[in-house]
Amino acid sequence: MNIGQLCKYLILNSELSNTEILEIVKDKFPEAKTSPACIAWYKSDLRKSGLLGPRQSKNNVVLTEEEFSELCNK
């Protein structure tokens, strides 16, 4: 298993954060130059491939059109 395969496996089969995935990659591949941006890229690639659903924000806020307009005009 290479780094990309490991990252994609962990993204699809766990609830680990990007940081936790990176720690596992660095443990298995100590010489790897993998960064948090790499993990984010793998997630993006999986989304584009349709294998990972849309990003879920922890801060989902629903605004009315009026509230949104007020925010945009500040």
KOLKE-214034 format. One record per atom (N, C-alpha, C): atom name; residue number from 1; y, x, z; residue in one letter. Coordinates in Angstrom, 2 decimals. Each point is the difference from the previous one (the first is absolute). Example, Ala and Ser with C-alpha at 12.3 -4.5 7.8 and 13.67 -1.06 7.14 Angstrom:
<pts>
- N  1  -5.69  13.19  7.80  A
- CA  1  1.19  -0.89  0.00  A
- C  1  1.20  0.90  0.00  A
- N  2  1.05  -0.35  -0.72  S
- CA  2  1.19  0.82  0.06  S
- C  2  1.09  -0.77  0.73  S
</pts>
This chain:
<pts>
- N  1  -1.18  0.86  0.00  M
- CA  1  1.18  -0.86  0.00  M
- C  1  1.24  0.90  0.00  M
- N  2  0.93  -0.29  -0.91  N
- CA  2  1.24  0.79  -0.03  N
- C  2  1.09  -0.71  0.81  N
- N  3  1.17  0.61  0.07  I
- CA  3  1.09  -0.53  0.82  I
- C  3  0.41  -1.40  -0.44  I
- N  4  0.17  -0.18  -1.29  G
- CA  4  0.41  -1.31  -0.50  G
- C  4  -1.01  -1.08  0.33  G
- N  5  -1.27  0.30  -0.17  Q
- CA  5  -1.04  -0.97  0.30  Q
- C  5  0.00  -0.34  1.49  Q
- N  6  0.17  1.02  0.85  L
- CA  6  0.03  -0.23  1.44  L
- C  6  1.19  -0.88  0.37  L
- N  7  1.16  0.33  -0.53  C
- CA  7  1.20  -0.80  0.31  C
- C  7  -0.18  -1.45  -0.43  C
- N  8  -0.46  -0.20  -1.21  K
- CA  8  -0.18  -1.37  -0.50  K
- C  8  -1.05  -0.75  0.81  K
- N  9  -1.07  0.68  0.38  Y
- CA  9  -1.03  -0.64  0.81  Y
- C  9  0.59  -0.45  1.34  Y
- N  10  0.74  0.89  0.65  L
- CA  10  0.59  -0.34  1.30  L
- C  10  1.03  -1.11  -0.11  L
- N  11  0.78  0.02  -1.06  I
- CA  11  1.01  -1.06  -0.20  I
- C  11  -0.68  -1.35  -0.16  I
- N  12  -1.06  -0.03  -0.79  L
- CA  12  -0.67  -1.27  -0.30  L
- C  12  -0.94  -0.48  1.10  L
- N  13  -0.48  0.90  0.83  N
- CA  13  -1.04  -0.36  0.96  N
- C  13  0.38  0.20  1.45  N
- N  14  1.28  0.12  0.29  S
- CA  14  0.42  0.17  1.39  S
- C  14  1.38  -0.59  0.19  S
- N  15  0.42  -0.05  1.22  E
- CA  15  1.35  -0.46  0.36  E
- C  15  0.85  1.18  0.44  E
- N  16  -0.38  1.21  -0.41  L
- CA  16  0.70  1.21  0.42  L
- C  16  1.39  0.09  -0.63  L
- N  17  0.91  0.61  0.72  S
- CA  17  1.35  0.23  -0.53  S
- C  17  -0.04  1.19  -0.95  S
- N  18  1.06  0.19  -0.74  N
- CA  18  0.09  1.16  -0.90  N
- C  18  -0.15  1.30  0.79  N
- N  19  0.61  0.05  1.17  T
- CA  19  -0.07  1.20  0.84  T
- C  19  -1.43  0.27  0.44  T
- N  20  -0.71  -1.04  0.39  E
- CA  20  -1.39  0.17  0.43  E
- C  20  -0.89  0.44  -1.16  E
- N  21  0.24  -0.55  -1.17  I
- CA  21  -0.76  0.40  -1.18  I
- C  21  0.28  1.47  -0.31  I
- N  22  1.24  0.39  0.09  L
- CA  22  0.38  1.39  -0.26  L
- C  22  -0.70  0.95  0.97  L
- N  23  -0.09  -0.39  1.27  E
- CA  23  -0.67  0.83  1.00  E
- C  23  -1.48  0.20  -0.37  E
- N  24  -0.65  -1.05  -0.46  I
- CA  24  -1.41  0.11  -0.40  I
- C  24  -0.14  0.91  -1.20  I
- N  25  0.90  -0.15  -0.98  V
- CA  25  -0.04  0.85  -1.20  V
- C  25  0.18  1.46  0.40  V
- N  26  0.98  0.28  0.85  K
- CA  26  0.26  1.38  0.43  K
- C  26  -1.17  0.58  0.79  K
- N  27  -0.71  -0.85  0.73  D
- CA  27  -1.16  0.45  0.76  D
- C  27  -1.15  0.36  -0.94  D
- N  28  -0.22  -0.82  -1.00  K
- CA  28  -1.11  0.22  -0.94  K
- C  28  0.34  1.07  -1.04  K
- N  29  1.26  0.08  -0.39  F
- CA  29  0.46  0.96  -1.00  F
- C  29  1.17  0.80  0.59  F
- N  30  -0.26  0.97  0.85  P
- CA  30  1.07  0.73  0.71  P
- C  30  1.00  0.70  -0.93  P
- N  31  -0.41  0.36  -1.17  E
- CA  31  0.90  0.71  -0.94  E
- C  31  0.81  -0.97  -0.87  E
- N  32  -0.23  -1.29  0.15  A
- CA  32  0.67  -0.99  -0.85  A
- C  32  1.50  -0.01  0.23  A
- N  33  0.71  -0.26  -1.06  K
- CA  33  1.47  -0.12  0.08  K
- C  33  0.42  -1.46  -0.06  K
- N  34  -0.90  -0.86  0.43  T
- CA  34  0.25  -1.43  0.00  T
- C  34  1.12  -0.32  0.98  T
- N  35  0.88  -0.91  -0.41  S
- CA  35  1.14  -0.39  0.82  S
- C  35  0.00  -1.51  0.19  S
- N  36  0.88  -0.52  0.86  P
- CA  36  0.11  -1.45  0.13  P
- C  36  0.33  -0.67  -1.34  P
- N  37  0.77  0.67  -0.83  A
- CA  37  0.33  -0.56  -1.31  A
- C  37  -1.25  -0.15  -0.87  A
- N  38  -0.94  0.90  0.16  C
- CA  38  -1.25  -0.09  -0.76  C
- C  38  -0.77  -1.26  0.39  C
- N  39  -0.08  -0.27  1.29  I
- CA  39  -0.71  -1.18  0.47  I
- C  39  0.69  -1.25  -0.54  I
- N  40  1.31  -0.02  0.03  A
- CA  40  0.76  -1.14  -0.54  A
- C  40  -0.27  -0.16  -1.49  A
- N  41  -0.12  1.12  -0.72  W
- CA  41  -0.29  -0.07  -1.43  W
- C  41  -1.37  -0.63  -0.25  W
- N  42  -0.99  0.39  0.80  Y
- CA  42  -1.34  -0.59  -0.16  Y
- C  42  0.04  -1.50  0.24  Y
- N  43  0.76  -0.43  1.00  K
- CA  43  0.13  -1.44  0.25  K
- C  43  0.66  -0.70  -1.18  K
- N  44  1.04  0.60  -0.53  S
- CA  44  0.68  -0.57  -1.16  S
- C  44  -0.94  -0.09  -1.19  S
- N  45  -0.77  1.04  -0.22  D
- CA  45  -0.95  0.02  -1.11  D
- C  45  -1.05  -1.10  0.16  D
- N  46  -0.47  -0.21  1.23  L
- CA  46  -0.98  -1.06  0.24  L
- C  46  0.62  -1.38  -0.23  L
- N  47  1.27  -0.16  0.37  R
- CA  47  0.68  -1.28  -0.25  R
- C  47  0.12  -0.25  -1.50  R
- N  48  0.40  1.03  -0.74  K
- CA  48  0.15  -0.13  -1.45  K
- C  48  -1.32  -0.34  -0.67  K
- N  49  -1.09  0.51  0.58  S
- CA  49  -1.34  -0.26  -0.55  S
- C  49  -0.53  -1.37  0.42  S
- N  50  0.70  -0.67  0.90  G
- CA  50  -0.42  -1.31  0.47  G
- C  50  -1.06  0.06  1.09  G
- N  51  -0.25  1.18  0.53  L
- CA  51  -1.02  0.14  1.04  L
- C  51  0.56  -0.19  1.41  L
- N  52  1.31  0.07  0.13  L
- CA  52  0.66  -0.16  1.29  L
- C  52  1.07  -1.05  -0.17  L
- N  53  0.06  -0.92  0.94  G
- CA  53  0.98  -1.07  -0.08  G
- C  53  1.42  0.51  0.17  G
- N  54  0.97  -0.88  -0.15  P
- CA  54  1.40  0.41  0.16  P
- C  54  0.27  0.53  1.39  P
- N  55  0.99  0.84  0.06  R
- CA  55  0.38  0.61  1.28  R
- C  55  0.40  -1.09  0.98  R
- N  56  -0.49  0.13  1.19  Q
- CA  56  0.34  -0.95  1.06  Q
- C  56  0.99  0.67  0.95  Q
- N  57  1.16  -0.58  0.11  S
- CA  57  1.01  0.54  0.90  S
- C  57  -0.23  -0.53  1.41  S
- N  58  0.20  0.85  0.97  K
- CA  58  -0.12  -0.43  1.38  K
- C  58  1.20  -0.83  0.41  K
- N  59  1.06  0.06  -0.78  N
- CA  59  1.24  -0.69  0.35  N
- C  59  0.34  -1.06  -1.04  N
- N  60  -0.95  -0.87  -0.28  N
- CA  60  0.26  -1.06  -0.96  N
- C  60  1.06  -0.93  0.55  N
- N  61  1.11  -0.08  -0.68  V
- CA  61  1.10  -0.85  0.42  V
- C  61  0.28  -0.97  -1.15  V
- N  62  0.02  -1.27  0.31  V
- CA  62  0.29  -1.00  -1.01  V
- C  62  1.43  -0.46  0.20  V
- N  63  0.81  0.17  -1.04  L
- CA  63  1.40  -0.41  0.06  L
- C  63  0.23  -1.19  -0.90  L
- N  64  0.92  -0.85  0.42  T
- CA  64  0.44  -1.08  -0.89  T
- C  64  0.90  0.62  -1.05  T
- N  65  0.27  -0.73  -1.07  E
- CA  65  0.91  0.51  -1.04  E
- C  65  1.38  0.30  0.59  E
- N  66  0.43  -0.83  0.92  E
- CA  66  1.31  0.19  0.63  E
- C  66  0.03  1.28  0.83  E
- N  67  -1.05  0.25  0.79  E
- CA  67  -0.08  1.22  0.81  E
- C  67  -0.05  1.24  -0.89  E
- N  68  -0.78  -0.10  -1.08  F
- CA  68  -0.10  1.12  -0.93  F
- C  68  1.36  0.28  -0.63  F
- N  69  0.69  -1.05  -0.42  S
- CA  69  1.32  0.15  -0.61  S
- C  69  0.98  0.65  0.96  S
- N  70  -0.05  -0.40  1.27  E
- CA  70  0.88  0.59  1.01  E
- C  70  -0.27  1.51  0.16  E
- N  71  -1.27  0.36  0.02  L
- CA  71  -0.35  1.41  0.13  L
- C  71  0.48  0.81  -1.19  L
- N  72  -0.09  -0.57  -1.17  C
- CA  72  0.40  0.71  -1.23  C
- C  72  1.52  0.16  -0.08  C
- N  73  0.73  -0.89  0.61  N
- CA  73  1.46  0.02  -0.09  N
- C  73  0.66  0.79  1.11  N
- N  74  -0.78  0.60  0.88  K
- CA  74  0.58  0.79  1.10  K
- C  74  0.31  1.38  -0.44  K
</pts>
